[in-house]
């Protein structure tokens, strides 16, 4: 049963990535930001006006890289990036960020 659930999750993840028809150029990546926290660890609900921009997300698509620098991230990686990194874009009603690979701090 556990294998079936893992397969199903894996297939859902693959179909989500297949829906995006955007291919970033050069060293750019397309990132789906993680949802903002709605509760603190103590259980306090955070109002919409006080929520901070998330600084982590999942890579959806990766460019080919520069000729002298290969890309170190791949689609599906969870990454940490700067608070003001990237440009917000809207594709099929979903919010994404497009940024350079150098704006990514770490793979988590």
Long-range contacts (C-beta under 8 A, 24 or more apart in sequence): 13-76, 16-60, 17-60, 17-61, 17-75, 17-76, 19-92, 20-60, 20-61, 20-91, 22-61, 22-91, 23-61, 23-63, 24-61, 24-62, 24-63, 24-98, 25-63, 25-64, 26-63, 26-64, 26-65, 26-66, 27-63, 27-65, 27-66, 27-69, 27-71, 27-100, 27-101, 27-102, 28-63, 28-98, 28-99, 28-100, 28-101, 29-59, 29-61, 29-62, 29-63, 29-71, 29-73, 29-98, 29-99, 29-100, 29-101, 29-104, 30-59, 30-60, 30-61, 30-62, 30-96, 30-97, 30-98, 31-57, 31-58, 31-59, 31-60, 31-79, 31-81, 31-86, 31-96, 31-97, 31-98, 31-99, 32-57, 32-58, 32-59, 32-60, 32-94, 32-95, 32-96, 32-97, 33-57, 33-95, 33-96, 33-97, 34-58, 52-83, 53-83, 55-80, 55-81, 55-82, 55-83, 56-80, 56-81, 56-108, 57-81, 57-97, 60-96, 65-101, 71-101, 72-101, 72-107, 73-101, 73-104, 73-107, 77-107, 78-107, 78-108, 79-104, 79-105, 79-106, 79-107, 79-108, 80-104, 80-105, 80-106, 80-108, 81-105
